[in-house]
């Protein structure tokens, strides 16, 4: 049998799904993806908009797209998916999981700006999951949720998908998810922490709009990424 280049197992559908995921995460158009990757916009736009377009993305092109978006190329889109760091216990050297499960899925929590006593009595739907950003792959505290209120509407749309972590304590300047003991969740800019509690802002320029005592806090996490989907 003739020796030749190993054929890639990636499908066009998998490539398009990944590109659309990058677009949602960064609120980019296909043209934005192409410009950041340094490739022709028509390469991306035809693949996204023409189902019968037969262009095959080379690994070099995919690596340019990944580099332009500041993310590693997922294992399932690489020509050599078996390239694994022996010390990574099954994870690739790029930080993704094995090719049979290229993304770690994390929970999308159901949160509300309303107190528990004021919510609908209709049973909540089954919890959803989404792929974790690559830098949260090993963060067991990470979760996602939908922005529950309109307080920061000019900057973060209501229902925008937000990724949060409890792997570190929040500090001034962080965007935080805060759930009170009444079950009400809000997204605010943390101005500072004092013996009185948390100083929070929902204004721009930032100013202290709320002071939340520690004994009123039920849960808190630092928001690390927002996806405008």
KEKE-3310 file (N, C-alpha, C; in steps of 0.2 Angstrom, whole numbers, plus 5000, padded with zeros to 4 digits):
npx = (5004:5003:5012:5007:5000:4992:4975:4963:4951:4941:4926:4917:4906:4909:4919:4913:4904:4912:4918:4907:4904:4916:4912:4900:4905:4914:4906:4908:4908:4908:4917:4925:4931:4939:4948:4955:4962:4970:4966:4957:4941:4931:4934:4929:4916:4909:4910:4902:4889:4886:4879:4883:4896:4912:4925:4939:4945:4962:4973:4983:4976:4965:4973:4977:4965:4962:4973:4970:4959:4963:4963:4966:4967:4954:4955:4948:4948:4961:4974:4982:4976:4981:4991:4998:5002:5012:5011:4999:4988:4978:4974:4976:4991:4987:4977:4964:4952:4952:4950:4938:4930:4930:4927:4925:4910:4900:4889:4874:4868:4852:4847:4839:4833:4823:4817:4816:4803:4795:4795:4790:4779:4780:4788:4805:4815:4825:4842:4854:4869:4885:4900:4915:4926:4943:4952:4946:4945:4950:4945:4936:4926:4920:4906:4891:4879:4864:4863:4854:4847:4844:4852:4866:4863:4867:4880:4881:4870:4854:4851:4862:4876:4885:4901:4908:4918:4924:4936:4945:4946:4935:4940:4942:4936:4932:4920:4905:4895:4882:4872:4859:4853:4840:4838:4839:4848:4861:4871:4885:4897:4911:4917:4924:4929:4925:4924:4911:4905:4901:4905:4896:4893:4882:4883:4889:4900:4908:4900:4896:4882:4876:4877:4881:4879:4890:4882:4871:4874:4872:4879:4893:4903:4916:4915:4921:4920:4910:4897:4890:4877)
npy = (4994:5011:5024:5038:5054:5055:5053:5065:5063:5072:5081:5091:5097:5096:5106:5117:5119:5121:5133:5142:5141:5148:5161:5164:5165:5176:5186:5188:5190:5180:5186:5193:5182:5177:5189:5190:5178:5180:5176:5174:5182:5176:5162:5158:5163:5157:5143:5144:5148:5142:5127:5117:5119:5114:5115:5110:5112:5114:5108:5118:5129:5129:5130:5143:5149:5146:5151:5165:5167:5165:5152:5135:5122:5111:5093:5084:5090:5089:5083:5073:5066:5058:5064:5065:5072:5062:5065:5070:5062:5057:5069:5080:5088:5101:5104:5100:5087:5069:5062:5056:5063:5078:5090:5097:5096:5107:5112:5122:5133:5136:5151:5166:5182:5185:5182:5166:5164:5171:5165:5156:5142:5132:5117:5117:5116:5102:5102:5111:5108:5115:5117:5119:5133:5132:5135:5133:5119:5111:5115:5112:5119:5127:5134:5138:5150:5160:5177:5185:5197:5215:5224:5227:5230:5238:5234:5220:5209:5204:5187:5183:5171:5166:5162:5156:5155:5147:5146:5155:5169:5183:5200:5218:5225:5214:5206:5199:5185:5185:5177:5179:5174:5173:5167:5175:5181:5191:5200:5209:5223:5222:5233:5233:5226:5226:5227:5228:5222:5218:5230:5236:5239:5245:5254:5265:5278:5268:5267:5266:5257:5247:5239:5224:5215:5202:5192:5190:5184:5170:5163:5165:5169:5172:5180:5175:5174:5180:5175:5181:5175)
npz = (5000:4996:5003:5012:5016:5032:5032:5038:5051:5054:5052:5040:5046:5060:5060:5056:5067:5077:5073:5073:5087:5092:5087:5093:5107:5106:5101:5087:5069:5054:5046:5056:5062:5051:5049:5061:5060:5049:5036:5021:5021:5013:5013:5026:5026:5015:5019:5030:5025:5014:5011:5002:4999:4995:5001:5009:5025:5030:5042:5045:5042:5051:5063:5062:5063:5076:5083:5081:5088:5100:5107:5109:5096:5096:5100:5092:5080:5075:5064:5070:5082:5092:5099:5113:5129:5140:5154:5156:5160:5151:5145:5132:5126:5123:5132:5130:5131:5128:5111:5109:5118:5116:5122:5139:5147:5156:5169:5166:5176:5184:5187:5195:5195:5204:5220:5229:5233:5225:5212:5197:5199:5190:5185:5184:5169:5163:5168:5158:5148:5143:5132:5141:5142:5136:5147:5158:5159:5169:5180:5193:5200:5191:5182:5172:5168:5164:5162:5174:5176:5171:5175:5171:5158:5147:5144:5146:5140:5145:5149:5142:5140:5154:5161:5176:5190:5206:5210:5214:5226:5225:5220:5221:5206:5199:5190:5196:5201:5212:5224:5235:5251:5250:5238:5227:5212:5206:5195:5196:5197:5207:5218:5230:5245:5262:5280:5282:5271:5254:5242:5228:5211:5198:5188:5176:5174:5186:5202:5220:5221:5229:5245:5251:5265:5273:5279:5272:5260:5250:5240:5229:5215:5203:5188:5173:5159:5145:5135:5120:5114)
capx = (5000:5007:5013:5005:4998:4986:4968:4960:4945:4937:4921:4915:4901:4912:4923:4908:4901:4918:4919:4901:4905:4920:4909:4896:4909:4917:4902:4911:4905:4913:4923:4930:4935:4944:4953:4959:4966:4974:4964:4952:4934:4927:4935:4925:4909:4907:4909:4896:4883:4884:4880:4886:4903:4916:4931:4941:4950:4968:4975:4986:4970:4962:4977:4977:4959:4962:4977:4967:4954:4966:4961:4969:4963:4952:4958:4944:4949:4968:4976:4985:4973:4984:4997:4996:5007:5011:5010:4993:4983:4973:4972:4981:4995:4983:4972:4958:4951:4953:4946:4931:4926:4935:4926:4922:4904:4899:4882:4872:4864:4846:4847:4834:4833:4818:4817:4813:4796:4791:4796:4784:4778:4781:4794:4811:4817:4831:4848:4858:4877:4889:4907:4919:4932:4948:4956:4942:4944:4952:4942:4930:4921:4917:4899:4889:4873:4862:4863:4847:4844:4846:4856:4871:4861:4871:4887:4880:4863:4850:4851:4869:4879:4891:4905:4910:4923:4925:4943:4949:4941:4934:4943:4939:4937:4929:4912:4904:4888:4880:4866:4857:4850:4833:4839:4839:4854:4862:4877:4887:4904:4913:4921:4929:4927:4926:4921:4904:4902:4903:4903:4894:4891:4878:4883:4895:4906:4907:4899:4893:4875:4874:4882:4878:4883:4892:4878:4866:4876:4872:4883:4896:4908:4919:4913:4928:4919:4903:4896:4884:4874)
capy = (5000:5017:5028:5045:5058:5052:5056:5068:5061:5078:5082:5098:5099:5098:5112:5123:5119:5124:5140:5145:5142:5154:5167:5165:5166:5182:5190:5189:5188:5176:5191:5194:5176:5177:5194:5188:5172:5182:5172:5177:5181:5171:5155:5157:5164:5151:5137:5145:5150:5138:5120:5112:5121:5108:5117:5106:5116:5111:5109:5124:5135:5128:5132:5150:5152:5145:5156:5171:5167:5164:5146:5129:5118:5105:5087:5081:5093:5089:5077:5068:5067:5054:5067:5066:5072:5057:5067:5073:5058:5057:5075:5082:5094:5107:5106:5097:5080:5064:5064:5053:5068:5084:5096:5095:5099:5110:5113:5129:5133:5140:5156:5170:5189:5185:5178:5160:5164:5174:5162:5151:5135:5127:5113:5119:5111:5098:5106:5111:5109:5118:5116:5124:5137:5128:5137:5130:5112:5107:5119:5108:5124:5131:5133:5143:5153:5165:5183:5185:5204:5220:5230:5229:5229:5242:5230:5213:5208:5199:5180:5181:5165:5168:5157:5158:5150:5148:5144:5161:5174:5189:5206:5224:5226:5208:5205:5194:5183:5185:5175:5180:5169:5172:5164:5180:5181:5197:5201:5216:5224:5222:5238:5232:5222:5229:5223:5229:5218:5219:5236:5234:5244:5243:5260:5267:5276:5264:5270:5261:5257:5243:5236:5218:5212:5195:5187:5190:5181:5163:5160:5170:5167:5177:5179:5175:5175:5181:5173:5184:5170)
capz = (5000:4995:5009:5010:5022:5035:5031:5044:5052:5056:5047:5039:5051:5066:5059:5056:5074:5081:5071:5076:5094:5093:5085:5099:5113:5106:5098:5081:5063:5051:5044:5061:5063:5046:5049:5066:5058:5044:5030:5017:5023:5009:5015:5031:5024:5010:5022:5035:5022:5008:5013:4997:4998:4996:5003:5015:5030:5032:5049:5045:5042:5058:5068:5061:5066:5084:5086:5080:5093:5107:5109:5106:5092:5099:5098:5087:5073:5073:5060:5074:5088:5097:5101:5120:5134:5145:5161:5157:5162:5146:5142:5127:5128:5122:5137:5129:5133:5122:5105:5110:5121:5115:5127:5145:5148:5162:5170:5165:5182:5183:5192:5194:5199:5209:5226:5228:5235:5219:5206:5195:5202:5185:5186:5180:5164:5165:5168:5152:5148:5137:5133:5145:5139:5138:5153:5164:5158:5175:5186:5195:5203:5186:5180:5168:5170:5160:5166:5176:5176:5166:5178:5167:5151:5141:5143:5146:5138:5149:5146:5140:5144:5158:5164:5182:5194:5213:5211:5218:5229:5221:5222:5217:5199:5196:5188:5201:5202:5219:5226:5242:5255:5248:5231:5221:5209:5203:5192:5198:5197:5213:5219:5235:5251:5269:5286:5281:5266:5247:5238:5222:5206:5192:5185:5172:5178:5192:5209:5225:5221:5234:5250:5253:5271:5272:5281:5267:5254:5250:5235:5225:5210:5199:5181:5169:5152:5144:5128:5118:5110)
cpx = (5004:5007:5011:5003:4992:4980:4965:4953:4939:4932:4920:4910:4904:4916:4918:4905:4906:4918:4913:4902:4910:4917:4904:4900:4912:4912:4905:4907:4910:4919:4928:4934:4941:4950:4957:4964:4971:4972:4959:4945:4930:4928:4930:4917:4906:4905:4903:4889:4881:4885:4883:4893:4908:4923:4933:4946:4956:4969:4978:4981:4967:4966:4977:4970:4959:4967:4974:4962:4957:4965:4965:4965:4961:4955:4955:4945:4956:4969:4979:4982:4976:4990:4995:5002:5007:5010:5003:4987:4977:4971:4978:4985:4992:4978:4965:4958:4952:4948:4939:4927:4930:4934:4924:4916:4903:4892:4880:4866:4858:4846:4841:4835:4828:4819:4814:4805:4791:4791:4790:4785:4779:4788:4799:4813:4824:4837:4852:4865:4879:4896:4911:4924:4938:4952:4952:4941:4945:4949:4935:4924:4918:4910:4897:4882:4871:4861:4856:4844:4847:4850:4862:4870:4865:4878:4886:4872:4860:4850:4858:4872:4885:4895:4908:4914:4923:4932:4947:4944:4941:4938:4940:4941:4934:4922:4910:4896:4887:4873:4864:4854:4843:4833:4839:4847:4855:4869:4879:4895:4906:4918:4926:4925:4929:4923:4914:4900:4905:4900:4902:4892:4887:4878:4889:4895:4904:4906:4896:4886:4872:4879:4878:4882:4884:4886:4871:4868:4876:4877:4887:4902:4910:4918:4920:4927:4912:4902:4890:4881:4867)
cpy = (5006:5021:5035:5048:5055:5056:5059:5065:5066:5079:5089:5101:5100:5104:5118:5124:5123:5132:5144:5146:5148:5161:5169:5168:5173:5187:5192:5187:5183:5180:5192:5188:5176:5182:5192:5182:5174:5178:5176:5176:5176:5164:5153:5157:5159:5145:5138:5146:5146:5130:5115:5114:5116:5109:5113:5110:5111:5112:5116:5130:5135:5131:5140:5153:5151:5150:5163:5172:5166:5158:5140:5126:5112:5098:5084:5084:5093:5083:5072:5069:5063:5057:5069:5067:5067:5059:5070:5069:5058:5063:5077:5088:5101:5109:5103:5089:5075:5065:5061:5058:5074:5090:5093:5099:5101:5112:5121:5129:5137:5145:5161:5177:5189:5180:5171:5160:5167:5171:5157:5145:5130:5123:5115:5114:5107:5102:5105:5110:5112:5116:5121:5127:5133:5129:5135:5122:5108:5110:5116:5113:5128:5129:5138:5145:5158:5171:5184:5192:5209:5225:5232:5228:5232:5238:5223:5211:5203:5192:5178:5175:5167:5162:5160:5153:5152:5147:5149:5165:5180:5195:5212:5224:5219:5209:5199:5192:5182:5182:5176:5174:5168:5169:5169:5181:5188:5197:5208:5217:5225:5228:5237:5228:5225:5225:5224:5224:5219:5226:5235:5239:5241:5249:5261:5274:5272:5268:5265:5262:5252:5241:5230:5215:5204:5190:5186:5186:5173:5160:5166:5167:5172:5175:5180:5176:5176:5179:5176:5180:5172)
cpz = (5000:5002:5008:5017:5025:5034:5038:5045:5054:5050:5046:5044:5058:5066:5060:5063:5078:5080:5074:5084:5096:5092:5091:5105:5112:5103:5091:5075:5060:5048:5050:5062:5058:5047:5055:5065:5052:5037:5027:5020:5019:5011:5021:5029:5020:5014:5027:5031:5016:5010:5008:4995:5000:4999:5009:5019:5031:5039:5050:5046:5049:5063:5068:5065:5074:5087:5086:5086:5100:5110:5106:5101:5095:5096:5092:5080:5071:5069:5064:5081:5094:5101:5109:5125:5139:5152:5162:5159:5157:5143:5137:5129:5127:5127:5136:5131:5127:5117:5105:5114:5122:5120:5134:5146:5155:5163:5169:5171:5181:5189:5190:5198:5204:5215:5225:5229:5229:5213:5204:5198:5197:5186:5182:5175:5166:5164:5161:5153:5142:5138:5137:5141:5141:5144:5159:5163:5164:5181:5188:5198:5197:5184:5175:5170:5165:5165:5168:5176:5171:5169:5174:5160:5146:5140:5142:5145:5143:5145:5143:5144:5147:5161:5170:5186:5202:5215:5214:5221:5225:5224:5218:5210:5195:5195:5192:5200:5209:5220:5233:5245:5253:5241:5225:5219:5206:5200:5193:5197:5204:5214:5225:5241:5257:5274:5286:5276:5259:5245:5231:5217:5200:5187:5181:5171:5184:5199:5213:5224:5227:5239:5252:5259:5270:5274:5277:5260:5255:5245:5231:5221:5206:5192:5177:5161:5151:5136:5125:5112:5108)
residu = (UNK:UNK:UNK:UNK:UNK:UNK:UNK:UNK:UNK:UNK:UNK:UNK:UNK:UNK:UNK:UNK:UNK:UNK:UNK:UNK:UNK:UNK:UNK:UNK:UNK:UNK:UNK:UNK:UNK:UNK:UNK:UNK:UNK:UNK:UNK:UNK:UNK:UNK:UNK:UNK:UNK:UNK:UNK:UNK:UNK:UNK:UNK:UNK:UNK:UNK:UNK:UNK:UNK:UNK:UNK:UNK:UNK:UNK:UNK:UNK:UNK:UNK:UNK:UNK:UNK:UNK:UNK:UNK:UNK:UNK:UNK:UNK:UNK:UNK:UNK:UNK:UNK:UNK:UNK:UNK:UNK:UNK:UNK:UNK:UNK:UNK:UNK:UNK:UNK:UNK:UNK:UNK:UNK:UNK:UNK:UNK:UNK:UNK:UNK:UNK:UNK:UNK:UNK:UNK:UNK:UNK:UNK:UNK:UNK:UNK:UNK:UNK:UNK:UNK:UNK:UNK:UNK:UNK:UNK:UNK:UNK:UNK:UNK:UNK:UNK:UNK:UNK:UNK:UNK:UNK:UNK:UNK:UNK:UNK:UNK:UNK:UNK:UNK:UNK:UNK:UNK:UNK:UNK:UNK:UNK:UNK:UNK:UNK:UNK:UNK:UNK:UNK:UNK:UNK:UNK:UNK:UNK:UNK:UNK:UNK:UNK:UNK:UNK:UNK:UNK:UNK:UNK:UNK:UNK:UNK:UNK:UNK:UNK:UNK:UNK:UNK:UNK:UNK:UNK:UNK:UNK:UNK:UNK:UNK:UNK:UNK:UNK:UNK:UNK:UNK:UNK:UNK:UNK:UNK:UNK:UNK:UNK:UNK:UNK:UNK:UNK:UNK:UNK:UNK:UNK:UNK:UNK:UNK:UNK:UNK:UNK:UNK:UNK:UNK:UNK:UNK:UNK:UNK:UNK:UNK:UNK:UNK:UNK:UNK:UNK:UNK:UNK:UNK:UNK)
# end
